[in-house]
Structure formats: structure tokens, C-alpha cells
Amino acid sequence: MRFYTLLVLPALLAGTQPAAVTSTPSTSRQVPAGAFPETFETGSKGAYETADVALSTGPWLFTNALIGSTEQDHKTGAHAARLRAGGKLTMQFDAPAGIRKITILSAAYGQDGPSTWELWVSRDHGRTWQRNGLPQTAVGPTLLAATFAGLANEPLRLEIRKTDAGKSRLNLDDISLETTSGPVTAAPASRPAPASPADDYFKNRNNPAAPANPTAARPVRQSPIPGTATDNDNLLLGNPSGATSDPANTTNYLYIHPQYVTGYNAQRGTPIWTSWHVGRTDITKNFPRQNDFRADPGLPRQFYAVSPQSYSGSGFDKGHNCPSGDRTATLDDNSATFLMSNMVPQAPQNNQQTWAHLEEYTRAQVENGQEAYVIMGSYGRGGTGKNGPAQTLDQGRVTVPAHIWKVVVFLPEGSNDIQRIIAGQARVVAIDTPNDNSIAPQWNQYLTSVDAIEAASGLDILSALPAATQAQLQKVVDSGRAR
């Protein structure tokens, strides 16, 4: 196989999330064979202003970016790209069809803090762009390889975007693209390659090789590809609705964030369900609540962009599915919970008392030595907020659910979680609440079974477990008392 430079679309790993972008595309041209990897060893750019740069692979547009060669630039040769807030590296030419694997090295510049970056890909010569895969975080001075797996049947070009707004700067180097023929020329990496590209991709996005930095201490969340989920995976217990990452699947779209995974219904403007894992490292650093409610730019561009204004004056809260308090390990983690794609219209009493008490209870169990797998969702149509009943918000674009439910699977902290669940170590707490402002504040008044929630919602909530284990766990109604 031959390597070229490109950030590939992880179409097999996560749903692509189209977004409108773009300006005038450059004239279509294909990269010459053998031109990659892009090492930034040719070309010169010493300032951050926007400009085209002629590199060995072809012309790239640098936005808030330069080519660095100082001792503070972490690099494999004499040069690396350096990006600051709003920085982008954009290919102004097409790479050939048949891309199988892309590898990119990244590190924090100098002694700067972490930087978050994303890969975007265009299939139409730079006219429109789609985000591929999940955000990556560069932590510390060691260049780490992020690998994106996928299959492309047409020419592609890529854009790397620094997405956080902080003052930290980012180094990128040795962008490699693997096609289906020719010898493999692997980009250097700081550790041995894992067994599969999928594992490599998901491990690198959490930078487990940089334990000295507290933001790198998050548990590894592995690929949600069926059959590959491992401990702490946000989808360990299954995909309740069989959601897919096809943007044409507007009523059951699989949307993967590092912090949680959602089955999203664009016709309702809300999640069907959201699934996540909570461990001690997710909640002990206590980064502050960001409160940056905003429309989600990562959803397919044809989906209606629900915004905070969609809920304005409705009498319903912007109710988190994955709560802010479950993601306080980093500012980025917490901020991700305020995307409007993580919200449902929730009666204030339901959200601020009943639901808040269950969330606090869950975190208290985690602080006392448990870990938790949480699945939350909603169903039905029509709830009662502080202004009275309503069926929809925002001129019918956002459906108010009739019921909001949650299933929490508690385990003592440990490994081999699926095996321990099968062995009978799990405790399952399930509640189903009416979306009504007169709801009681005690969550344990709404205890039910997983079977009952499945019957009401039409979902298969613990689908990754063996049938016998599902049958045993799903019929139980918990007592609501800590063990």
C-alpha cells in the first residue's frame, strides 16, 4: 500500500457529520503518486496570516497557521505545522480515490496546554465539507499518531481544524495516506501500533500515552463498531434503536461524541436515546459548568439546527440527556453536554428536582467505588411545563416528549465489565417519569423495569448482553436504596 497525506473519513467508525462550509474551491487536480506523507519540510511560512503555501504534496491554504522550526515546535524533522485558535490547514488539491487509512501526528506546542482538532473531508473539490470521526486532543510534547480508517470511492481533499478557542497552540506533522496498492510507508508513532486501526483511532483520541497531564486521565472509550466494544465504551450495552450513521436516516441517526453516543431523531429535534459511561475520572476533576448552550454544528447540515432560542419562553427547560455533572474531567467534556442535540424539552420540576436528584445519586455511587453505564431517552408526544401543556416547540420543529426515562447499570469499579454483568455483579436502576411539572421530587417513586420501558418505547435497551442476562436483568424493579 502507498501512503499519501490525508485525514481520512472514519466512515466505518463513526457517522460523518456534514456541515456547510466553503468558499471558492480551487481548481481540481490530483496529487502525484508518491508525494505523501506531508512532512512540512518544504515550503516556508513564518507568520499566522492566511496564505497559500506550496508544499511537497501540493498547495495548502494556511489559516491562523504557520510552519514552525523552533525548539518549541514538536516535530519529526526540522519543521512542523503550528496552529493557533481558529487555525486550519486546507488541501487545495484532490488526493486520489481508494483511501484506506490516514495517520496524522499531533502534539501540544511547547509547554502549552491541550488542543482539540478535527478532520474534515471534501468529496467535491472543496465546495462542501463533512466532519469525519470524532475530535482529537493533543496533550503534551510527544507527537502521537491519530489513525482514521475508512473507504473512499472518489477523490478527496482534507482540512484539519483546531477547534478549541483557548490560547494553546498545536503542532501537526507527517500526515500520511494509505491507499490500496503499493508499499506501506508508516508515519512515525510514539508507541507500537495496536491490533486494529479502529482501536488505534479511539485510543489516540484520548492520548493515553500522556498520563502526566491530568486531562489525559480519562478512561479509554473504544470503538462502538459491533463486536468491538470494550470496558468504558459509551455503547458497551448496545445500540437501543439500531441507529446508523447514514445522514439520510433522519429519524434514527447514530451520532458519536467522545463524551456520549446518541440515537438522534431530526424530525423530533431531540435524541431518541443517549448512552454514556461514568467513572471516577469523569467527575473528580470538577471543571466548572460551561452553560454554553448552542446549536450543534456537527449534525448533518440537512437537519434542522435546534438552538437555545427554540426553547425560549416555552415553559420547558433545556433538559440534558448526558448531564453536565457527569462530564467535568475537562472543559471540553463539559461543554459538549451543552450542545442542543443533547437536549429535550423537560418540565422544570422534572429536570431541576426529580432528575437532578437521580443524577446526584448516580454520581454519589460512583464516588463511593462504583462505575455506571447510563442510557436515557424519551418517548411519546406532549408534556406539561410551567406554562401548561404543549405538544411541540419552535413552530413544530421540536417535539415535547410525554415521558422521560433512564436506565443505570451499576458495577463495582473494575475491568471485564460485560463478563461481570453476566456473572451477576450488576445492579440495574430504571425509572420512567411523566414529563409533567407536577411530578414528585423523589425519583424512586418512578422505579420500573427495563422491560416496561422497552414495551413503552419500542427500544432494545440492553441489546449487547446475552439473551439470558437481558431476561434476568430487565424484569427487575430496583428498591431505590444504595447497596
VOTI-852157 format. One record per residue (C-alpha): y, x, z; residue in one letter; residue number from 0. Coordinates in steps of 0.1 Angstrom, whole numbers, padded with zeros to 4 digits. Example, Ala and Ser with C-alpha at 12.3 -4.5 7.8 and 13.67 -1.06 7.14 Angstrom:
% residues 2
REC north  east    up resn resi
REC -0045  0123  0078    A    0
REC -0011  0137  0071    S    1
END
This chain:
% residues 483
REC north  east    up resn resi
REC  0000  0000  0000    M    0
REC  0035  0012 -0007    R    1
REC  0064  0009  0018    F    2
REC  0098 -0004  0009    Y    3
REC  0127 -0012  0031    T    4
REC  0129 -0048  0041    L    5
REC  0129 -0071  0071    L    6
REC  0102 -0095  0063    V    7
REC  0098 -0131  0069    L    8
REC  0072 -0137  0096    P    9
REC  0061 -0169  0079    A   10
REC  0027 -0166  0095    L   11
REC  0041 -0160  0130    L   12
REC  0069 -0185  0133    A   13
REC  0088 -0211  0115    G   14
REC  0115 -0200  0092    T   15
REC  0148 -0215  0101    Q   16
REC  0171 -0219  0071    P   17
REC  0208 -0216  0076    A   18
REC  0236 -0219  0052    A   19
REC  0253 -0187  0046    V   20
REC  0268 -0170  0020    T   21
REC  0293 -0156 -0002    S   22
REC  0291 -0144 -0037    T   23
REC  0257 -0128 -0044    P   24
REC  0256 -0095 -0061    S   25
REC  0240 -0092 -0095    T   26
REC  0203 -0094 -0092    S   27
REC  0185 -0061 -0095    R   28
REC  0151 -0050 -0082    Q   29
REC  0145 -0019 -0061    V   30
REC  0128  0010 -0079    P   31
REC  0093  0018 -0068    A   32
REC  0091  0044 -0041    G   33
REC  0127  0040 -0029    A   34
REC  0118  0030  0006    F   35
REC  0118  0035  0036    P   36
REC  0156  0034  0040    E   37
REC  0164  0062  0064    T   38
REC  0202  0062  0061    F   39
REC  0200  0099  0053    E   40
REC  0221  0095  0021    T   41
REC  0254  0077  0019    G   42
REC  0284  0081  0042    S   43
REC  0304  0056  0063    K   44
REC  0323  0067  0093    G   45
REC  0342  0035  0103    A   46
REC  0333 -0001  0111    Y   47
REC  0354 -0018  0084    E   48
REC  0334 -0039  0058    T   49
REC  0324 -0019  0028    A   50
REC  0296 -0013  0003    D   51
REC  0276  0019  0008    V   52
REC  0253  0035 -0018    A   53
REC  0221  0044  0000    L   54
REC  0189  0058 -0015    S   55
REC  0174  0023 -0018    T   56
REC  0205  0008 -0035    G   57
REC  0238 -0007 -0024    P   58
REC  0241 -0022  0011    W   59
REC  0271 -0041  0025    L   60
REC  0280 -0028  0060    F   61
REC  0299 -0053  0081    T   62
REC  0311 -0040  0115    N   63
REC  0287 -0012  0110    A   64
REC  0287  0025  0101    L   65
REC  0263  0054  0095    I   66
REC  0262  0074  0128    G   67
REC  0252  0111  0132    S   68
REC  0263  0119  0167    T   69
REC  0241  0129  0196    E   70
REC  0246  0094  0210    Q   71
REC  0231  0078  0178    D   72
REC  0193  0075  0183    H   73
REC  0177  0084  0150    K   74
REC  0146  0099  0134    T   75
REC  0166  0123  0112    G   76
REC  0202  0132  0111    A   77
REC  0216  0096  0106    H   78
REC  0211  0060  0117    A   79
REC  0230  0028  0112    A   80
REC  0251  0017  0141    R   81
REC  0263 -0019  0146    L   82
REC  0287 -0034  0170    R   83
REC  0293 -0071  0178    A   84
REC  0292 -0092  0146    G   85
REC  0276 -0063  0127    G   86
REC  0254 -0069  0097    K   87
REC  0235 -0048  0071    L   88
REC  0230 -0067  0039    T   89
REC  0209 -0056  0009    M   90
REC  0229 -0061 -0023    Q   91
REC  0198 -0060 -0045    F   92
REC  0163 -0075 -0046    D   93
REC  0131 -0060 -0033    A   94
REC  0100 -0068 -0054    P   95
REC  0076 -0097 -0048    A   96
REC  0045 -0092 -0028    G   97
REC  0059 -0082  0005    I   98
REC  0032 -0080  0033    R   99
REC  0048 -0062  0062    K  100
REC  0082 -0049  0072    I  101
REC  0089 -0024  0100    T  102
REC  0123 -0016  0115    I  103
REC  0132  0009  0142    L  104
REC  0159 -0001  0168    S  105
REC  0174  0013  0200    A  106
REC  0205  0008  0221    A  107
REC  0233  0032  0210    Y  108
REC  0239  0060  0235    G  109
REC  0237  0046  0271    Q  110
REC  0248  0011  0260    D  111
REC  0230 -0020  0273    G  112
REC  0206 -0041  0253    P  113
REC  0215 -0056  0219    S  114
REC  0199 -0086  0202    T  115
REC  0193 -0086  0165    W  116
REC  0177 -0109  0139    E  117
REC  0162 -0106  0105    L  118
REC  0174 -0129  0077    W  119
REC  0160 -0131  0042    V  120
REC  0172 -0145  0009    S  121
REC  0149 -0155 -0019    R  122
REC  0177 -0165 -0043    D  123
REC  0195 -0131 -0048    H  124
REC  0218 -0135 -0017    G  125
REC  0231 -0171 -0023    R  126
REC  0214 -0186  0008    T  127
REC  0197 -0170  0038    W  128
REC  0169 -0180  0061    Q  129
REC  0162 -0166  0095    R  130
REC  0127 -0152  0098    N  131
REC  0109 -0149  0131    G  132
REC  0124 -0145  0165    L  133
REC  0153 -0124  0179    P  134
REC  0146 -0088  0188    Q  135
REC  0161 -0070  0217    T  136
REC  0168 -0032  0215    A  137
REC  0167 -0017  0250    V  138
REC  0172  0020  0260    G  139
REC  0174  0051  0239    P  140
REC  0139  0051  0224    T  141
REC  0135  0038  0189    L  142
REC  0109  0011  0189    L  143
REC  0092 -0004  0159    A  144
REC  0096 -0042  0152    A  145
REC  0070 -0054  0127    T  146
REC  0073 -0086  0108    F  147
REC  0043 -0100  0089    A  148
REC  0044 -0124  0061    G  149
REC  0037 -0131  0024    L  150
REC  0064 -0134 -0002    A  151
REC  0057 -0145 -0038    N  152
REC  0091 -0138 -0051    E  153
REC  0117 -0111 -0049    P  154
REC  0135 -0109 -0016    L  155
REC  0166 -0093  0000    R  156
REC  0173 -0089  0036    L  157
REC  0201 -0090  0061    E  158
REC  0199 -0076  0097    I  159
REC  0224 -0092  0121    R  160
REC  0235 -0081  0155    K  161
REC  0237 -0115  0172    T  162
REC  0249 -0109  0208    D  163
REC  0287 -0109  0214    A  164
REC  0287 -0081  0240    G  165
REC  0302 -0046  0238    K  166
REC  0268 -0028  0234    S  167
REC  0261 -0011  0202    R  168
REC  0229 -0010  0182    L  169
REC  0211  0017  0163    N  170
REC  0188  0009  0134    L  171
REC  0167  0033  0114    D  172
REC  0137  0037  0090    D  173
REC  0134  0002  0075    I  174
REC  0100  0001  0058    S  175
REC  0085 -0025  0035    L  176
REC  0048 -0027  0027    E  177
REC  0035 -0042 -0005    T  178
REC  0000 -0050 -0017    T  179
REC -0006 -0018 -0036    S  180
REC -0002  0019 -0033    G  181
REC -0005  0042 -0002    P  182
REC  0009  0032  0032    V  183
REC  0038  0052  0045    T  184
REC  0043  0040  0080    A  185
REC  0076  0042  0098    A  186
REC  0075  0064  0129    P  187
REC  0069  0045  0161    A  188
REC  0072  0054  0197    S  189
REC  0037  0041  0206    R  190
REC  0004  0036  0188    P  191
REC  0001  0005  0166    A  192
REC -0017 -0024  0181    P  193
REC -0047 -0042  0167    A  194
REC -0027 -0066  0146    S  195
REC  0008 -0070  0130    P  196
REC  0012 -0103  0149    A  197
REC  0006 -0086  0183    D  198
REC  0030 -0058  0173    D  199
REC  0057 -0082  0164    Y  200
REC  0056 -0102  0196    F  201
REC  0052 -0072  0219    K  202
REC  0081 -0053  0203    N  203
REC  0105 -0082  0207    R  204
REC  0102 -0078  0244    N  205
REC  0103 -0040  0243    N  206
REC  0076 -0034  0270    P  207
REC  0078  0003  0264    A  208
REC  0112  0005  0282    A  209
REC  0103 -0006  0318    P  210
REC  0132  0014  0333    A  211
REC  0157 -0013  0321    N  212
REC  0154 -0045  0342    P  213
REC  0159 -0067  0311    T  214
REC  0127 -0053  0296    A  215
REC  0105 -0065  0325    A  216
REC  0098 -0099  0310    R  217
REC  0061 -0107  0306    P  218
REC  0048 -0102  0271    V  219
REC  0046 -0135  0253    R  220
REC  0021 -0133  0225    Q  221
REC  0018 -0149  0191    S  222
REC  0013 -0187  0190    P  223
REC -0009 -0183  0160    I  224
REC -0040 -0205  0167    P  225
REC -0067 -0184  0183    G  226
REC -0044 -0155  0193    T  227
REC -0026 -0168  0223    A  228
REC -0029 -0147  0255    T  229
REC -0015 -0147  0290    D  230
REC  0021 -0159  0295    N  231
REC  0022 -0173  0259    D  232
REC  0046 -0203  0258    N  233
REC  0020 -0221  0238    L  234
REC -0011 -0210  0257    L  235
REC -0022 -0246  0264    L  236
REC -0018 -0258  0229    G  237
REC  0005 -0274  0203    N  238
REC  0006 -0311  0216    P  239
REC  0016 -0327  0183    S  240
REC  0001 -0302  0158    G  241
REC  0037 -0293  0148    A  242
REC  0041 -0270  0118    T  243
REC  0068 -0245  0108    S  244
REC  0075 -0262  0075    D  245
REC  0111 -0274  0073    P  246
REC  0100 -0303  0053    A  247
REC  0082 -0316  0084    N  248
REC  0113 -0332  0098    T  249
REC  0096 -0353  0124    T  250
REC  0072 -0326  0138    N  251
REC  0088 -0292  0132    Y  252
REC  0074 -0262  0152    L  253
REC  0104 -0243  0165    Y  254
REC  0097 -0210  0183    I  255
REC  0121 -0192  0206    H  256
REC  0113 -0163  0228    P  257
REC  0121 -0184  0258    Q  258
REC  0102 -0216  0248    Y  259
REC  0085 -0234  0219    V  260
REC  0094 -0269  0207    T  261
REC  0080 -0296  0186    G  262
REC  0112 -0310  0172    Y  263
REC  0119 -0344  0156    N  264
REC  0151 -0341  0134    A  265
REC  0151 -0379  0128    Q  266
REC  0155 -0384  0166    R  267
REC  0177 -0354  0171    G  268
REC  0156 -0343  0201    T  269
REC  0124 -0325  0209    P  270
REC  0091 -0343  0210    I  271
REC  0079 -0317  0235    W  272
REC  0088 -0283  0248    T  273
REC  0063 -0258  0262    S  274
REC  0070 -0226  0283    W  275
REC  0056 -0203  0309    H  276
REC  0074 -0195  0342    V  277
REC  0065 -0163  0361    G  278
REC  0083 -0144  0389    R  279
REC  0101 -0121  0364    T  280
REC  0116 -0151  0346    D  281
REC  0135 -0163  0377    I  282
REC  0141 -0134  0401    T  283
REC  0170 -0116  0384    K  284
REC  0192 -0147  0388    N  285
REC  0216 -0141  0359    F  286
REC  0243 -0168  0360    P  287
REC  0241 -0202  0343    R  288
REC  0259 -0199  0310    Q  289
REC  0268 -0235  0303    N  290
REC  0274 -0227  0266    D  291
REC  0261 -0259  0252    F  292
REC  0262 -0256  0214    R  293
REC  0246 -0268  0181    A  294
REC  0216 -0248  0172    D  295
REC  0222 -0226  0140    P  296
REC  0186 -0217  0138    G  297
REC  0173 -0251  0128    L  298
REC  0167 -0258  0091    P  299
REC  0200 -0264  0075    R  300
REC  0190 -0299  0062    Q  301
REC  0185 -0310  0099    F  302
REC  0214 -0329  0114    Y  303
REC  0233 -0305  0138    A  304
REC  0234 -0323  0171    V  305
REC  0264 -0310  0191    S  306
REC  0277 -0314  0226    P  307
REC  0301 -0340  0212    Q  308
REC  0271 -0361  0201    S  309
REC  0267 -0370  0238    Y  310
REC  0304 -0372  0247    S  311
REC  0313 -0404  0265    G  312
REC  0278 -0418  0262    S  313
REC  0269 -0420  0299    G  314
REC  0239 -0398  0294    F  315
REC  0236 -0361  0305    D  316
REC  0226 -0334  0281    K  317
REC  0192 -0331  0297    G  318
REC  0174 -0297  0293    H  319
REC  0138 -0296  0283    N  320
REC  0133 -0260  0293    C  321
REC  0157 -0258  0323    P  322
REC  0184 -0231  0328    S  323
REC  0169 -0222  0361    G  324
REC  0136 -0212  0346    D  325
REC  0153 -0186  0324    R  326
REC  0175 -0163  0345    T  327
REC  0160 -0129  0337    A  328
REC  0187 -0121  0311    T  329
REC  0220 -0137  0299    L  330
REC  0204 -0143  0265    D  331
REC  0174 -0161  0280    D  332
REC  0197 -0184  0300    N  333
REC  0220 -0190  0270    S  334
REC  0190 -0200  0249    A  335
REC  0184 -0230  0271    T  336
REC  0218 -0245  0262    F  337
REC  0210 -0250  0225    L  338
REC  0213 -0287  0218    M  339
REC  0178 -0286  0202    S  340
REC  0166 -0282  0238    N  341
REC  0183 -0314  0250    M  342
REC  0175 -0351  0254    V  343
REC  0199 -0379  0264    P  344
REC  0189 -0383  0301    Q  345
REC  0202 -0407  0326    A  346
REC  0223 -0388  0351    P  347
REC  0203 -0399  0382    Q  348
REC  0171 -0389  0364    N  349
REC  0185 -0355  0354    N  350
REC  0205 -0345  0384    Q  351
REC  0182 -0357  0412    Q  352
REC  0146 -0366  0402    T  353
REC  0142 -0340  0375    W  354
REC  0162 -0313  0394    A  355
REC  0140 -0317  0424    H  356
REC  0109 -0312  0404    L  357
REC  0123 -0281  0387    E  358
REC  0133 -0266  0421    E  359
REC  0098 -0274  0434    Y  360
REC  0082 -0256  0404    T  361
REC  0103 -0225  0409    R  362
REC  0096 -0225  0446    A  363
REC  0059 -0224  0439    Q  364
REC  0064 -0195  0415    V  365
REC  0084 -0176  0441    E  366
REC  0055 -0182  0465    N  367
REC  0030 -0165  0443    G  368
REC  0021 -0190  0416    Q  369
REC  0028 -0189  0379    E  370
REC  0033 -0221  0359    A  371
REC  0027 -0234  0324    Y  372
REC  0051 -0263  0317    V  373
REC  0051 -0289  0290    I  374
REC  0078 -0315  0289    M  375
REC  0086 -0343  0265    G  376
REC  0099 -0378  0259    S  377
REC  0089 -0409  0241    Y  378
REC  0100 -0445  0233    G  379
REC  0134 -0457  0225    R  380
REC  0162 -0470  0248    G  381
REC  0174 -0459  0282    G  382
REC  0200 -0468  0308    T  383
REC  0227 -0443  0316    G  384
REC  0258 -0447  0338    K  385
REC  0275 -0468  0311    N  386
REC  0245 -0491  0307    G  387
REC  0216 -0493  0282    P  388
REC  0217 -0476  0249    A  389
REC  0192 -0470  0220    Q  390
REC  0209 -0441  0202    T  391
REC  0240 -0419  0204    L  392
REC  0262 -0403  0177    D  393
REC  0261 -0432  0152    Q  394
REC  0223 -0434  0154    G  395
REC  0216 -0397  0149    R  396
REC  0203 -0391  0184    V  397
REC  0176 -0413  0199    T  398
REC  0178 -0421  0236    V  399
REC  0142 -0419  0249    P  400
REC  0127 -0446  0271    A  401
REC  0105 -0422  0291    H  402
REC  0106 -0386  0301    I  403
REC  0075 -0368  0312    W  404
REC  0064 -0334  0324    K  405
REC  0031 -0316  0330    V  406
REC  0029 -0285  0351    V  407
REC -0002 -0263  0353    V  408
REC  0000 -0240  0384    F  409
REC -0022 -0209  0388    L  410
REC -0021 -0181  0414    P  411
REC -0004 -0151  0398    E  412
REC -0030 -0131  0378    G  413
REC -0045 -0124  0344    S  414
REC -0071 -0141  0321    N  415
REC -0053 -0174  0326    D  416
REC -0074 -0195  0303    I  417
REC -0106 -0183  0319    Q  418
REC -0091 -0190  0354    R  419
REC -0082 -0225  0343    I  420
REC -0117 -0231  0330    I  421
REC -0131 -0217  0363    A  422
REC -0112 -0244  0383    G  423
REC -0083 -0224  0397    Q  424
REC -0055 -0246  0382    A  425
REC -0036 -0274  0398    R  426
REC -0021 -0300  0374    V  427
REC  0010 -0320  0383    V  428
REC  0020 -0347  0358    A  429
REC  0049 -0372  0361    I  430
REC  0063 -0399  0338    D  431
REC  0097 -0413  0346    T  432
REC  0117 -0441  0331    P  433
REC  0150 -0429  0316    N  434
REC  0170 -0451  0339    D  435
REC  0200 -0444  0361    N  436
REC  0185 -0464  0390    S  437
REC  0154 -0441  0392    I  438
REC  0143 -0429  0427    A  439
REC  0153 -0393  0435    P  440
REC  0117 -0384  0447    Q  441
REC  0098 -0371  0418    W  442
REC  0064 -0376  0435    N  443
REC  0069 -0414  0432    Q  444
REC  0062 -0410  0395    Y  445
REC  0030 -0390  0396    L  446
REC  0005 -0399  0370    T  447
REC -0023 -0383  0349    S  448
REC -0022 -0363  0317    V  449
REC -0045 -0389  0302    D  450
REC -0019 -0416  0309    A  451
REC  0009 -0396  0293    I  452
REC -0012 -0389  0263    E  453
REC -0020 -0426  0259    A  454
REC  0017 -0435  0260    A  455
REC  0030 -0406  0239    S  456
REC  0002 -0401  0214    G  457
REC  0000 -0364  0221    L  458
REC -0028 -0340  0229    D  459
REC -0012 -0321  0257    I  460
REC -0038 -0295  0268    L  461
REC -0054 -0291  0233    S  462
REC -0062 -0254  0237    A  463
REC -0086 -0259  0266    L  464
REC -0123 -0266  0261    P  465
REC -0131 -0303  0259    A  466
REC -0149 -0304  0292    A  467
REC -0120 -0287  0310    T  468
REC -0095 -0310  0294    Q  469
REC -0115 -0341  0305    A  470
REC -0117 -0328  0341    Q  471
REC -0080 -0318  0345    L  472
REC -0064 -0347  0326    Q  473
REC -0078 -0375  0347    K  474
REC -0065 -0361  0380    V  475
REC -0034 -0376  0397    V  476
REC -0019 -0349  0420    D  477
REC -0009 -0356  0456    S  478
REC  0026 -0340  0450    G  479
REC  0022 -0317  0480    R  480
REC  0022 -0279  0479    A  481
REC -0011 -0262  0484    R  482
END
